[in-house]
Amino acid sequence: MGKTYFVYILASRKYGALYIGVTNDLVGRVYTHREELVRGQTSRYHIHSLVYFEVFEDIDEAILREKRLKKWRRAWKIELIEQGNPEWTDLYPELAAHW
C-alpha cells in the first residue's frame, strides 16, 4: 500500500477567507496552520477550520487537483464545500481524534 495524499480547503469562517493546499499528512499539516507555526496567508487571516478534503493515492493527481481548485471561481469553491459540509463544520477535531 502506497502513501495517501490530501487536497484540503481551510476557512477562516463560513464564507470567509479560503486556503487550498496539498499534503501527505492532513492532521499534521492542518495542525501547523491552526497553531500558526508557519507565517503566511493562513496565519495572517486566521484560516484554521478544515472544511473540505479529498483523498488521493497519486501525488501527481493530488497536485493537479490542487492547482485546478486554486483556479476555480470563489463561488465554485463555496459550492464544493457546501455539497459535503453545508454548515462549514470544522472537520479537524474529529479527524485528529481518529488519526
mmCIF file as gemmi writes it, N, C-alpha and C atoms, coordinates in Angstrom:
data_model
loop_
_atom_site.group_PDB
_atom_site.id
_atom_site.type_symbol
_atom_site.label_atom_id
_atom_site.label_alt_id
_atom_site.label_comp_id
_atom_site.label_asym_id
_atom_site.label_entity_id
_atom_site.label_seq_id
_atom_site.pdbx_PDB_ins_code
_atom_site.Cartn_x
_atom_site.Cartn_y
_atom_site.Cartn_z
_atom_site.occupancy
_atom_site.B_iso_or_equiv
_atom_site.pdbx_formal_charge
_atom_site.auth_seq_id
_atom_site.auth_asym_id
_atom_site.pdbx_PDB_model_num
ATOM 1 N N . MET Axp A 1 ? 0.842 -1.189 0 1 0 ? 1 A 1
ATOM 2 C CA . MET Axp A 1 ? 0 0 0 1 0 ? 1 A 1
ATOM 3 C C . MET Axp A 1 ? 0.884 1.248 0 1 0 ? 1 A 1
ATOM 4 N N . GLY Axp A 2 ? 0.59 2.182 -0.89 1 0 ? 2 A 1
ATOM 5 C CA . GLY Axp A 2 ? 1.379 3.399 -1.017 1 0 ? 2 A 1
ATOM 6 C C . GLY Axp A 2 ? 0.908 4.494 -0.087 1 0 ? 2 A 1
ATOM 7 N N . LYS Axp A 3 ? 1.494 5.642 -0.281 1 0 ? 3 A 1
ATOM 8 C CA . LYS Axp A 3 ? 1.117 6.8 0.525 1 0 ? 3 A 1
ATOM 9 C C . LYS Axp A 3 ? -0.254 7.324 0.129 1 0 ? 3 A 1
ATOM 10 N N . THR Axp A 4 ? -0.823 8.071 1.029 1 0 ? 4 A 1
ATOM 11 C CA . THR Axp A 4 ? -2.089 8.745 0.779 1 0 ? 4 A 1
ATOM 12 C C . THR Axp A 4 ? -1.822 10.244 0.773 1 0 ? 4 A 1
ATOM 13 N N . TYR Axp A 5 ? -2.458 10.93 -0.149 1 0 ? 5 A 1
ATOM 14 C CA . TYR Axp A 5 ? -2.285 12.375 -0.287 1 0 ? 5 A 1
ATOM 15 C C . TYR Axp A 5 ? -3.646 13.044 -0.167 1 0 ? 5 A 1
ATOM 16 N N . PHE Axp A 6 ? -3.627 14.277 0.262 1 0 ? 6 A 1
ATOM 17 C CA . PHE Axp A 6 ? -4.867 15.004 0.518 1 0 ? 6 A 1
ATOM 18 C C . PHE Axp A 6 ? -4.813 16.392 -0.11 1 0 ? 6 A 1
ATOM 19 N N . VAL Axp A 7 ? -5.906 16.787 -0.718 1 0 ? 7 A 1
ATOM 20 C CA . VAL Axp A 7 ? -6.132 18.172 -1.108 1 0 ? 7 A 1
ATOM 21 C C . VAL Axp A 7 ? -7.169 18.689 -0.123 1 0 ? 7 A 1
ATOM 22 N N . TYR Axp A 8 ? -6.909 19.835 0.46 1 0 ? 8 A 1
ATOM 23 C CA . TYR Axp A 8 ? -7.779 20.314 1.531 1 0 ? 8 A 1
ATOM 24 C C . TYR Axp A 8 ? -8.102 21.791 1.365 1 0 ? 8 A 1
ATOM 25 N N . ILE Axp A 9 ? -9.215 22.177 1.964 1 0 ? 9 A 1
ATOM 26 C CA . ILE Axp A 9 ? -9.609 23.587 1.999 1 0 ? 9 A 1
ATOM 27 C C . ILE Axp A 9 ? -9.821 23.98 3.455 1 0 ? 9 A 1
ATOM 28 N N . LEU Axp A 10 ? -9.167 25.057 3.846 1 0 ? 10 A 1
ATOM 29 C CA . LEU Axp A 10 ? -9.351 25.66 5.165 1 0 ? 10 A 1
ATOM 30 C C . LEU Axp A 10 ? -10.14 26.954 4.995 1 0 ? 10 A 1
ATOM 31 N N . ALA Axp A 11 ? -10.881 27.333 6.025 1 0 ? 11 A 1
ATOM 32 C CA . ALA Axp A 11 ? -11.646 28.583 6.001 1 0 ? 11 A 1
ATOM 33 C C . ALA Axp A 11 ? -11.465 29.33 7.315 1 0 ? 11 A 1
ATOM 34 N N . SER Axp A 12 ? -11.534 30.653 7.235 1 0 ? 12 A 1
ATOM 35 C CA . SER Axp A 12 ? -11.457 31.467 8.451 1 0 ? 12 A 1
ATOM 36 C C . SER Axp A 12 ? -12.793 31.434 9.199 1 0 ? 12 A 1
ATOM 37 N N . ARG Axp A 13 ? -13.878 31.295 8.454 1 0 ? 13 A 1
ATOM 38 C CA . ARG Axp A 13 ? -15.242 31.204 8.986 1 0 ? 13 A 1
ATOM 39 C C . ARG Axp A 13 ? -16.135 30.882 7.802 1 0 ? 13 A 1
ATOM 40 N N . LYS Axp A 14 ? -17.41 30.669 8.041 1 0 ? 14 A 1
ATOM 41 C CA . LYS Axp A 14 ? -18.336 30.403 6.94 1 0 ? 14 A 1
ATOM 42 C C . LYS Axp A 14 ? -18.316 31.593 5.979 1 0 ? 14 A 1
ATOM 43 N N . TYR Axp A 15 ? -18.053 31.312 4.718 1 0 ? 15 A 1
ATOM 44 C CA . TYR Axp A 15 ? -17.941 32.303 3.644 1 0 ? 15 A 1
ATOM 45 C C . TYR Axp A 15 ? -16.765 33.261 3.835 1 0 ? 15 A 1
ATOM 46 N N . GLY Axp A 16 ? -15.826 32.89 4.693 1 0 ? 16 A 1
ATOM 47 C CA . GLY Axp A 16 ? -14.663 33.732 4.934 1 0 ? 16 A 1
ATOM 48 C C . GLY Axp A 16 ? -13.528 33.431 3.971 1 0 ? 16 A 1
ATOM 49 N N . ALA Axp A 17 ? -12.329 33.81 4.374 1 0 ? 17 A 1
ATOM 50 C CA . ALA Axp A 17 ? -11.138 33.575 3.563 1 0 ? 17 A 1
ATOM 51 C C . ALA Axp A 17 ? -10.887 32.077 3.439 1 0 ? 17 A 1
ATOM 52 N N . LEU Axp A 18 ? -10.416 31.65 2.259 1 0 ? 18 A 1
ATOM 53 C CA . LEU Axp A 18 ? -10.16 30.237 1.987 1 0 ? 18 A 1
ATOM 54 C C . LEU Axp A 18 ? -8.688 30.01 1.671 1 0 ? 18 A 1
ATOM 55 N N . TYR Axp A 19 ? -8.226 28.813 1.988 1 0 ? 19 A 1
ATOM 56 C CA . TYR Axp A 19 ? -6.868 28.392 1.642 1 0 ? 19 A 1
ATOM 57 C C . TYR Axp A 19 ? -6.949 26.965 1.127 1 0 ? 19 A 1
ATOM 58 N N . ILE Axp A 20 ? -6.287 26.692 0.005 1 0 ? 20 A 1
ATOM 59 C CA . ILE Axp A 20 ? -6.263 25.355 -0.58 1 0 ? 20 A 1
ATOM 60 C C . ILE Axp A 20 ? -4.831 24.854 -0.558 1 0 ? 20 A 1
ATOM 61 N N . GLY Axp A 21 ? -4.648 23.602 -0.118 1 0 ? 21 A 1
ATOM 62 C CA . GLY Axp A 21 ? -3.314 23.023 -0.063 1 0 ? 21 A 1
ATOM 63 C C . GLY Axp A 21 ? -3.33 21.538 -0.363 1 0 ? 21 A 1
ATOM 64 N N . VAL Axp A 22 ? -2.132 20.957 -0.425 1 0 ? 22 A 1
ATOM 65 C CA . VAL Axp A 22 ? -1.959 19.519 -0.654 1 0 ? 22 A 1
ATOM 66 C C . VAL Axp A 22 ? -0.916 19.014 0.339 1 0 ? 22 A 1
ATOM 67 N N . THR Axp A 23 ? -1.101 17.794 0.832 1 0 ? 23 A 1
ATOM 68 C CA . THR Axp A 23 ? -0.184 17.229 1.819 1 0 ? 23 A 1
ATOM 69 C C . THR Axp A 23 ? -0.315 15.713 1.858 1 0 ? 23 A 1
ATOM 70 N N . ASN Axp A 24 ? 0.669 15.061 2.47 1 0 ? 24 A 1
ATOM 71 C CA . ASN Axp A 24 ? 0.553 13.618 2.722 1 0 ? 24 A 1
ATOM 72 C C . ASN Axp A 24 ? 0.282 13.354 4.206 1 0 ? 24 A 1
ATOM 73 N N . ASP Axp A 25 ? 0.143 14.412 5.004 1 0 ? 25 A 1
ATOM 74 C CA . ASP Axp A 25 ? -0.145 14.308 6.437 1 0 ? 25 A 1
ATOM 75 C C . ASP Axp A 25 ? -1.192 15.364 6.787 1 0 ? 25 A 1
ATOM 76 N N . LEU Axp A 26 ? -2.446 15.042 6.564 1 0 ? 26 A 1
ATOM 77 C CA . LEU Axp A 26 ? -3.514 16.029 6.729 1 0 ? 26 A 1
ATOM 78 C C . LEU Axp A 26 ? -3.609 16.538 8.163 1 0 ? 26 A 1
ATOM 79 N N . VAL Axp A 27 ? -3.596 15.643 9.121 1 0 ? 27 A 1
ATOM 80 C CA . VAL Axp A 27 ? -3.709 16.063 10.525 1 0 ? 27 A 1
ATOM 81 C C . VAL Axp A 27 ? -2.534 16.955 10.912 1 0 ? 27 A 1
ATOM 82 N N . GLY Axp A 28 ? -1.327 16.544 10.574 1 0 ? 28 A 1
ATOM 83 C CA . GLY Axp A 28 ? -0.14 17.327 10.907 1 0 ? 28 A 1
ATOM 84 C C . GLY Axp A 28 ? -0.109 18.677 10.219 1 0 ? 28 A 1
ATOM 85 N N . ARG Axp A 29 ? -0.485 18.694 8.953 1 0 ? 29 A 1
ATOM 86 C CA . ARG Axp A 29 ? -0.446 19.947 8.198 1 0 ? 29 A 1
ATOM 87 C C . ARG Axp A 29 ? -1.495 20.929 8.708 1 0 ? 29 A 1
ATOM 88 N N . VAL Axp A 30 ? -2.698 20.452 8.965 1 0 ? 30 A 1
ATOM 89 C CA . VAL Axp A 30 ? -3.739 21.345 9.484 1 0 ? 30 A 1
ATOM 90 C C . VAL Axp A 30 ? -3.334 21.856 10.869 1 0 ? 30 A 1
ATOM 91 N N . TYR Axp A 31 ? -2.695 21.005 11.664 1 0 ? 31 A 1
ATOM 92 C CA . TYR Axp A 31 ? -2.209 21.43 12.979 1 0 ? 31 A 1
ATOM 93 C C . TYR Axp A 31 ? -1.256 22.619 12.839 1 0 ? 31 A 1
ATOM 94 N N . THR Axp A 32 ? -0.334 22.555 11.868 1 0 ? 32 A 1
ATOM 95 C CA . THR Axp A 32 ? 0.614 23.666 11.688 1 0 ? 32 A 1
ATOM 96 C C . THR Axp A 32 ? -0.112 24.949 11.298 1 0 ? 32 A 1
ATOM 97 N N . HIS Axp A 33 ? -1.174 24.825 10.503 1 0 ? 33 A 1
ATOM 98 C CA . HIS Axp A 33 ? -1.975 26.011 10.159 1 0 ? 33 A 1
ATOM 99 C C . HIS Axp A 33 ? -2.694 26.54 11.398 1 0 ? 33 A 1
ATOM 100 N N . ARG Axp A 34 ? -3.316 25.652 12.162 1 0 ? 34 A 1
ATOM 101 C CA . ARG Axp A 34 ? -4.11 26.055 13.327 1 0 ? 34 A 1
ATOM 102 C C . ARG Axp A 34 ? -3.254 26.731 14.392 1 0 ? 34 A 1
ATOM 103 N N . GLU Axp A 35 ? -2.061 26.216 14.568 1 0 ? 35 A 1
ATOM 104 C CA . GLU Axp A 35 ? -1.161 26.763 15.591 1 0 ? 35 A 1
ATOM 105 C C . GLU Axp A 35 ? -0.321 27.925 15.063 1 0 ? 35 A 1
ATOM 106 N N . GLU Axp A 36 ? -0.522 28.261 13.787 1 0 ? 36 A 1
ATOM 107 C CA . GLU Axp A 36 ? 0.199 29.352 13.129 1 0 ? 36 A 1
ATOM 108 C C . GLU Axp A 36 ? 1.711 29.191 13.266 1 0 ? 36 A 1
ATOM 109 N N . LEU Axp A 37 ? 2.176 27.961 13.033 1 0 ? 37 A 1
ATOM 110 C CA . LEU Axp A 37 ? 3.598 27.654 13.142 1 0 ? 37 A 1
ATOM 111 C C . LEU Axp A 37 ? 4.393 28.156 11.943 1 0 ? 37 A 1
ATOM 112 N N . VAL Axp A 38 ? 3.702 28.442 10.854 1 0 ? 38 A 1
ATOM 113 C CA . VAL Axp A 38 ? 4.343 28.977 9.655 1 0 ? 38 A 1
ATOM 114 C C . VAL Axp A 38 ? 3.658 30.287 9.308 1 0 ? 38 A 1
ATOM 115 N N . ARG Axp A 39 ? 4.452 31.319 9.077 1 0 ? 39 A 1
ATOM 116 C CA . ARG Axp A 39 ? 3.879 32.609 8.714 1 0 ? 39 A 1
ATOM 117 C C . ARG Axp A 39 ? 3.39 32.552 7.275 1 0 ? 39 A 1
ATOM 118 N N . GLY Axp A 40 ? 2.279 33.208 7.023 1 0 ? 40 A 1
ATOM 119 C CA . GLY Axp A 40 ? 1.727 33.237 5.678 1 0 ? 40 A 1
ATOM 120 C C . GLY Axp A 40 ? 0.256 33.568 5.703 1 0 ? 40 A 1
ATOM 121 N N . GLN Axp A 41 ? -0.422 33.213 4.622 1 0 ? 41 A 1
ATOM 122 C CA . GLN Axp A 41 ? -1.838 33.549 4.46 1 0 ? 41 A 1
ATOM 123 C C . GLN Axp A 41 ? -2.695 32.997 5.589 1 0 ? 41 A 1
ATOM 124 N N . THR Axp A 42 ? -2.466 31.741 5.976 1 0 ? 42 A 1
ATOM 125 C CA . THR Axp A 42 ? -3.34 31.141 6.992 1 0 ? 42 A 1
ATOM 126 C C . THR Axp A 42 ? -3.167 31.793 8.358 1 0 ? 42 A 1
ATOM 127 N N . SER Axp A 43 ? -1.946 32.19 8.698 1 0 ? 43 A 1
ATOM 128 C CA . SER Axp A 43 ? -1.759 32.86 9.987 1 0 ? 43 A 1
ATOM 129 C C . SER Axp A 43 ? -2.211 34.316 9.915 1 0 ? 43 A 1
ATOM 130 N N . ARG Axp A 44 ? -1.972 34.96 8.793 1 0 ? 44 A 1
ATOM 131 C CA . ARG Axp A 44 ? -2.351 36.366 8.63 1 0 ? 44 A 1
ATOM 132 C C . ARG Axp A 44 ? -3.863 36.554 8.721 1 0 ? 44 A 1
ATOM 133 N N . TYR Axp A 45 ? -4.623 35.631 8.119 1 0 ? 45 A 1
ATOM 134 C CA . TYR Axp A 45 ? -6.082 35.766 8.077 1 0 ? 45 A 1
ATOM 135 C C . TYR Axp A 45 ? -6.799 34.779 9.007 1 0 ? 45 A 1
ATOM 136 N N . HIS Axp A 46 ? -6.049 34.101 9.856 1 0 ? 46 A 1
ATOM 137 C CA . HIS Axp A 46 ? -6.601 33.146 10.833 1 0 ? 46 A 1
ATOM 138 C C . HIS Axp A 46 ? -7.492 32.102 10.153 1 0 ? 46 A 1
ATOM 139 N N . ILE Axp A 47 ? -6.931 31.48 9.128 1 0 ? 47 A 1
ATOM 140 C CA . ILE Axp A 47 ? -7.646 30.457 8.36 1 0 ? 47 A 1
ATOM 141 C C . ILE Axp A 47 ? -7.309 29.111 8.991 1 0 ? 47 A 1
ATOM 142 N N . HIS Axp A 48 ? -8.175 28.628 9.883 1 0 ? 48 A 1
ATOM 143 C CA . HIS Axp A 48 ? -7.854 27.454 10.695 1 0 ? 48 A 1
ATOM 144 C C . HIS Axp A 48 ? -8.818 26.283 10.569 1 0 ? 48 A 1
ATOM 145 N N . SER Axp A 49 ? -10.003 26.486 10.04 1 0 ? 49 A 1
ATOM 146 C CA . SER Axp A 49 ? -11.021 25.428 10.024 1 0 ? 49 A 1
ATOM 147 C C . SER Axp A 49 ? -10.909 24.572 8.768 1 0 ? 49 A 1
ATOM 148 N N . LEU Axp A 50 ? -10.756 23.276 8.97 1 0 ? 50 A 1
ATOM 149 C CA . LEU Axp A 50 ? -10.742 22.327 7.857 1 0 ? 50 A 1
ATOM 150 C C . LEU Axp A 50 ? -12.194 22.083 7.453 1 0 ? 50 A 1
ATOM 151 N N . VAL Axp A 51 ? -12.569 22.562 6.274 1 0 ? 51 A 1
ATOM 152 C CA . VAL Axp A 51 ? -13.971 22.45 5.858 1 0 ? 51 A 1
ATOM 153 C C . VAL Axp A 51 ? -14.177 21.472 4.708 1 0 ? 51 A 1
ATOM 154 N N . TYR Axp A 52 ? -13.078 21.015 4.085 1 0 ? 52 A 1
ATOM 155 C CA . TYR Axp A 52 ? -13.203 20.104 2.939 1 0 ? 52 A 1
ATOM 156 C C . TYR Axp A 52 ? -11.866 19.415 2.702 1 0 ? 52 A 1
ATOM 157 N N . PHE Axp A 53 ? -11.93 18.136 2.289 1 0 ? 53 A 1
ATOM 158 C CA . PHE Axp A 53 ? -10.72 17.47 1.816 1 0 ? 53 A 1
ATOM 159 C C . PHE Axp A 53 ? -11.07 16.319 0.894 1 0 ? 53 A 1
ATOM 160 N N . GLU Axp A 54 ? -10.118 15.98 0.039 1 0 ? 54 A 1
ATOM 161 C CA . GLU Axp A 54 ? -10.222 14.845 -0.873 1 0 ? 54 A 1
ATOM 162 C C . GLU Axp A 54 ? -8.989 13.981 -0.675 1 0 ? 54 A 1
ATOM 163 N N . VAL Axp A 55 ? -9.118 12.683 -0.932 1 0 ? 55 A 1
ATOM 164 C CA . VAL Axp A 55 ? -8.038 11.713 -0.74 1 0 ? 55 A 1
ATOM 165 C C . VAL Axp A 55 ? -7.57 11.207 -2.103 1 0 ? 55 A 1
ATOM 166 N N . PHE Axp A 56 ? -6.247 11.091 -2.253 1 0 ? 56 A 1
ATOM 167 C CA . PHE Axp A 56 ? -5.632 10.609 -3.49 1 0 ? 56 A 1
ATOM 168 C C . PHE Axp A 56 ? -4.548 9.591 -3.171 1 0 ? 56 A 1
ATOM 169 N N . GLU Axp A 57 ? -4.343 8.655 -4.075 1 0 ? 57 A 1
ATOM 170 C CA . GLU Axp A 57 ? -3.246 7.698 -3.946 1 0 ? 57 A 1
ATOM 171 C C . GLU Axp A 57 ? -2.043 8.118 -4.78 1 0 ? 57 A 1
ATOM 172 N N . ASP Axp A 58 ? -2.229 9.058 -5.689 1 0 ? 58 A 1
ATOM 173 C CA . ASP Axp A 58 ? -1.168 9.505 -6.588 1 0 ? 58 A 1
ATOM 174 C C . ASP Axp A 58 ? -0.876 10.985 -6.334 1 0 ? 58 A 1
ATOM 175 N N . ILE Axp A 59 ? 0.374 11.298 -6.011 1 0 ? 59 A 1
ATOM 176 C CA . ILE Axp A 59 ? 0.745 12.679 -5.696 1 0 ? 59 A 1
ATOM 177 C C . ILE Axp A 59 ? 0.516 13.606 -6.878 1 0 ? 59 A 1
ATOM 178 N N . ASP Axp A 60 ? 0.776 13.118 -8.088 1 0 ? 60 A 1
ATOM 179 C CA . ASP Axp A 60 ? 0.586 13.964 -9.268 1 0 ? 60 A 1
ATOM 180 C C . ASP Axp A 60 ? -0.881 14.345 -9.449 1 0 ? 60 A 1
ATOM 181 N N . GLU Axp A 61 ? -1.781 13.4 -9.199 1 0 ? 61 A 1
ATOM 182 C CA . GLU Axp A 61 ? -3.217 13.694 -9.286 1 0 ? 61 A 1
ATOM 183 C C . GLU Axp A 61 ? -3.628 14.704 -8.217 1 0 ? 61 A 1
ATOM 184 N N . ALA Axp A 62 ? -3.073 14.552 -7.027 1 0 ? 62 A 1
ATOM 185 C CA . ALA Axp A 62 ? -3.397 15.475 -5.937 1 0 ? 62 A 1
ATOM 186 C C . ALA Axp A 62 ? -2.923 16.889 -6.264 1 0 ? 62 A 1
ATOM 187 N N . ILE Axp A 63 ? -1.707 17.004 -6.765 1 0 ? 63 A 1
ATOM 188 C CA . ILE Axp A 63 ? -1.171 18.326 -7.115 1 0 ? 63 A 1
ATOM 189 C C . ILE Axp A 63 ? -1.983 18.959 -8.238 1 0 ? 63 A 1
ATOM 190 N N . LEU Axp A 64 ? -2.353 18.154 -9.228 1 0 ? 64 A 1
ATOM 191 C CA . LEU Axp A 64 ? -3.167 18.656 -10.335 1 0 ? 64 A 1
ATOM 192 C C . LEU Axp A 64 ? -4.521 19.159 -9.825 1 0 ? 64 A 1
ATOM 193 N N . ARG Axp A 65 ? -5.137 18.407 -8.933 1 0 ? 65 A 1
ATOM 194 C CA . ARG Axp A 65 ? -6.429 18.817 -8.364 1 0 ? 65 A 1
ATOM 195 C C . ARG Axp A 65 ? -6.287 20.118 -7.578 1 0 ? 65 A 1
ATOM 196 N N . GLU Axp A 66 ? -5.226 20.221 -6.775 1 0 ? 66 A 1
ATOM 197 C CA . GLU Axp A 66 ? -4.986 21.45 -6.019 1 0 ? 66 A 1
ATOM 198 C C . GLU Axp A 66 ? -4.873 22.642 -6.967 1 0 ? 66 A 1
ATOM 199 N N . LYS Axp A 67 ? -4.086 22.496 -8.015 1 0 ? 67 A 1
ATOM 200 C CA . LYS Axp A 67 ? -3.897 23.6 -8.966 1 0 ? 67 A 1
ATOM 201 C C . LYS Axp A 67 ? -5.207 23.98 -9.645 1 0 ? 67 A 1
ATOM 202 N N . ARG Axp A 68 ? -6.002 22.976 -9.993 1 0 ? 68 A 1
ATOM 203 C CA . ARG Axp A 68 ? -7.297 23.261 -10.628 1 0 ? 68 A 1
ATOM 204 C C . ARG Axp A 68 ? -8.231 23.998 -9.672 1 0 ? 68 A 1
ATOM 205 N N . LEU Axp A 69 ? -8.302 23.525 -8.426 1 0 ? 69 A 1
ATOM 206 C CA . LEU Axp A 69 ? -9.177 24.183 -7.451 1 0 ? 69 A 1
ATOM 207 C C . LEU Axp A 69 ? -8.76 25.633 -7.215 1 0 ? 69 A 1
ATOM 208 N N . LYS Axp A 70 ? -7.469 25.885 -7.184 1 0 ? 70 A 1
ATOM 209 C CA . LYS Axp A 70 ? -6.99 27.25 -6.958 1 0 ? 70 A 1
ATOM 210 C C . LYS Axp A 70 ? -7.409 28.19 -8.083 1 0 ? 70 A 1
ATOM 211 N N . LYS Axp A 71 ? -7.634 27.641 -9.269 1 0 ? 71 A 1
ATOM 212 C CA . LYS Axp A 71 ? -8.056 28.461 -10.412 1 0 ? 71 A 1
ATOM 213 C C . LYS Axp A 71 ? -9.571 28.646 -10.478 1 0 ? 71 A 1
ATOM 214 N N . TRP Axp A 72 ? -10.301 27.876 -9.704 1 0 ? 72 A 1
ATOM 215 C CA . TRP Axp A 72 ? -11.762 27.968 -9.708 1 0 ? 72 A 1
ATOM 216 C C . TRP Axp A 72 ? -12.23 29.331 -9.208 1 0 ? 72 A 1
ATOM 217 N N . ARG Axp A 73 ? -13.417 29.722 -9.647 1 0 ? 73 A 1
ATOM 218 C CA . ARG Axp A 73 ? -14.076 30.901 -9.091 1 0 ? 73 A 1
ATOM 219 C C . ARG Axp A 73 ? -14.439 30.616 -7.63 1 0 ? 73 A 1
ATOM 220 N N . ARG Axp A 74 ? -14.473 31.657 -6.848 1 0 ? 74 A 1
ATOM 221 C CA . ARG Axp A 74 ? -14.794 31.509 -5.426 1 0 ? 74 A 1
ATOM 222 C C . ARG Axp A 74 ? -16.154 30.823 -5.226 1 0 ? 74 A 1
ATOM 223 N N . ALA Axp A 75 ? -17.138 31.195 -6.024 1 0 ? 75 A 1
ATOM 224 C CA . ALA Axp A 75 ? -18.479 30.608 -5.897 1 0 ? 75 A 1
ATOM 225 C C . ALA Axp A 75 ? -18.44 29.097 -6.092 1 0 ? 75 A 1
ATOM 226 N N . TRP Axp A 76 ? -17.605 28.612 -6.995 1 0 ? 76 A 1
ATOM 227 C CA . TRP Axp A 76 ? -17.49 27.17 -7.231 1 0 ? 76 A 1
ATOM 228 C C . TRP Axp A 76 ? -16.877 26.477 -6.018 1 0 ? 76 A 1
ATOM 229 N N . LYS Axp A 77 ? -15.886 27.122 -5.408 1 0 ? 77 A 1
ATOM 230 C CA . LYS Axp A 77 ? -15.252 26.552 -4.213 1 0 ? 77 A 1
ATOM 231 C C . LYS Axp A 77 ? -16.269 26.46 -3.072 1 0 ? 77 A 1
ATOM 232 N N . ILE Axp A 78 ? -17.054 27.506 -2.909 1 0 ? 78 A 1
ATOM 233 C CA . ILE Axp A 78 ? -18.083 27.509 -1.864 1 0 ? 78 A 1
ATOM 234 C C . ILE Axp A 78 ? -19.098 26.402 -2.123 1 0 ? 78 A 1
ATOM 235 N N . GLU Axp A 79 ? -19.506 26.242 -3.365 1 0 ? 79 A 1
ATOM 236 C CA . GLU Axp A 79 ? -20.452 25.182 -3.716 1 0 ? 79 A 1
ATOM 237 C C . GLU Axp A 79 ? -19.863 23.808 -3.414 1 0 ? 79 A 1
ATOM 238 N N . LEU Axp A 80 ? -18.596 23.608 -3.728 1 0 ? 80 A 1
ATOM 239 C CA . LEU Axp A 80 ? -17.926 22.335 -3.449 1 0 ? 80 A 1
ATOM 240 C C . LEU Axp A 80 ? -17.933 22.044 -1.948 1 0 ? 80 A 1
ATOM 241 N N . ILE Axp A 81 ? -17.585 23.031 -1.148 1 0 ? 81 A 1
ATOM 242 C CA . ILE Axp A 81 ? -17.586 22.864 0.312 1 0 ? 81 A 1
ATOM 243 C C . ILE Axp A 81 ? -18.991 22.508 0.795 1 0 ? 81 A 1
ATOM 244 N N . GLU Axp A 82 ? -19.979 23.248 0.332 1 0 ? 82 A 1
ATOM 245 C CA . GLU Axp A 82 ? -21.34 23.071 0.837 1 0 ? 82 A 1
ATOM 246 C C . GLU Axp A 82 ? -21.997 21.772 0.384 1 0 ? 82 A 1
ATOM 247 N N . GLN Axp A 83 ? -21.505 21.161 -0.685 1 0 ? 83 A 1
ATOM 248 C CA . GLN Axp A 83 ? -22.034 19.862 -1.098 1 0 ? 83 A 1
ATOM 249 C C . GLN Axp A 83 ? -21.759 18.805 -0.031 1 0 ? 83 A 1
ATOM 250 N N . GLY Axp A 84 ? -20.598 18.865 0.589 1 0 ? 84 A 1
ATOM 251 C CA . GLY Axp A 84 ? -20.239 17.865 1.587 1 0 ? 84 A 1
ATOM 252 C C . GLY Axp A 84 ? -20.289 18.347 3.021 1 0 ? 84 A 1
ATOM 253 N N . ASN Axp A 85 ? -20.328 19.656 3.212 1 0 ? 85 A 1
ATOM 254 C CA . ASN Axp A 85 ? -20.257 20.226 4.552 1 0 ? 85 A 1
ATOM 255 C C . ASN Axp A 85 ? -21.071 21.526 4.585 1 0 ? 85 A 1
ATOM 256 N N . PRO Axp A 86 ? -22.398 21.426 4.476 1 0 ? 86 A 1
ATOM 257 C CA . PRO Axp A 86 ? -23.231 22.624 4.342 1 0 ? 86 A 1
ATOM 258 C C . PRO Axp A 86 ? -23.145 23.6 5.512 1 0 ? 86 A 1
ATOM 259 N N . GLU Axp A 87 ? -22.801 23.125 6.685 1 0 ? 87 A 1
ATOM 260 C CA . GLU Axp A 87 ? -22.685 24.01 7.855 1 0 ? 87 A 1
ATOM 261 C C . GLU Axp A 87 ? -21.268 24.542 8.045 1 0 ? 87 A 1
ATOM 262 N N . TRP Axp A 88 ? -20.349 24.129 7.182 1 0 ? 88 A 1
ATOM 263 C CA . TRP Axp A 88 ? -18.944 24.522 7.277 1 0 ? 88 A 1
ATOM 264 C C . TRP Axp A 88 ? -18.356 24.112 8.636 1 0 ? 88 A 1
ATOM 265 N N . THR Axp A 89 ? -18.743 22.954 9.097 1 0 ? 89 A 1
ATOM 266 C CA . THR Axp A 89 ? -18.237 22.412 10.353 1 0 ? 89 A 1
ATOM 267 C C . THR Axp A 89 ? -16.737 22.166 10.234 1 0 ? 89 A 1
ATOM 268 N N . ASP Axp A 90 ? -15.996 22.484 11.28 1 0 ? 90 A 1
ATOM 269 C CA . ASP Axp A 90 ? -14.561 22.206 11.301 1 0 ? 90 A 1
ATOM 270 C C . ASP Axp A 90 ? -14.37 20.697 11.427 1 0 ? 90 A 1
ATOM 271 N N . LEU Axp A 91 ? -13.812 20.078 10.416 1 0 ? 91 A 1
ATOM 272 C CA . LEU Axp A 91 ? -13.64 18.628 10.372 1 0 ? 91 A 1
ATOM 273 C C . LEU Axp A 91 ? -12.407 18.155 11.137 1 0 ? 91 A 1
ATOM 274 N N . TYR Axp A 92 ? -11.534 19.082 11.492 1 0 ? 92 A 1
ATOM 275 C CA . TYR Axp A 92 ? -10.264 18.699 12.115 1 0 ? 92 A 1
ATOM 276 C C . TYR Axp A 92 ? -10.414 17.965 13.449 1 0 ? 92 A 1
ATOM 277 N N . PRO Axp A 93 ? -11.213 18.434 14.408 1 0 ? 93 A 1
ATOM 278 C CA . PRO Axp A 93 ? -11.259 17.744 15.706 1 0 ? 93 A 1
ATOM 279 C C . PRO Axp A 93 ? -11.606 16.26 15.593 1 0 ? 93 A 1
ATOM 280 N N . GLU Axp A 94 ? -12.609 15.928 14.8 1 0 ? 94 A 1
ATOM 281 C CA . GLU Axp A 94 ? -12.989 14.525 14.647 1 0 ? 94 A 1
ATOM 282 C C . GLU Axp A 94 ? -11.911 13.741 13.903 1 0 ? 94 A 1
ATOM 283 N N . LEU Axp A 95 ? -11.342 14.345 12.883 1 0 ? 95 A 1
ATOM 284 C CA . LEU Axp A 95 ? -10.283 13.691 12.113 1 0 ? 95 A 1
ATOM 285 C C . LEU Axp A 95 ? -9.065 13.418 12.999 1 0 ? 95 A 1
ATOM 286 N N . ALA Axp A 96 ? -8.659 14.414 13.774 1 0 ? 96 A 1
ATOM 287 C CA . ALA Axp A 96 ? -7.488 14.267 14.643 1 0 ? 96 A 1
ATOM 288 C C . ALA Axp A 96 ? -7.725 13.221 15.728 1 0 ? 96 A 1
ATOM 289 N N . ALA Axp A 97 ? -8.953 13.123 16.214 1 0 ? 97 A 1
ATOM 290 C CA . ALA Axp A 97 ? -9.274 12.154 17.264 1 0 ? 97 A 1
ATOM 291 C C . ALA Axp A 97 ? -9.189 10.717 16.768 1 0 ? 97 A 1
ATOM 292 N N . HIS Axp A 98 ? -9.394 10.51 15.479 1 0 ? 98 A 1
ATOM 293 C CA . HIS Axp A 98 ? -9.399 9.161 14.913 1 0 ? 98 A 1
ATOM 294 C C . HIS Axp A 98 ? -8.14 8.828 14.127 1 0 ? 98 A 1
ATOM 295 N N . TRP Axp A 99 ? -7.191 9.732 14.08 1 0 ? 99 A 1
ATOM 296 C CA . TRP Axp A 99 ? -5.988 9.512 13.271 1 0 ? 99 A 1
ATOM 297 C C . TRP Axp A 99 ? -4.918 8.843 14.071 1 0 ? 99 A 1
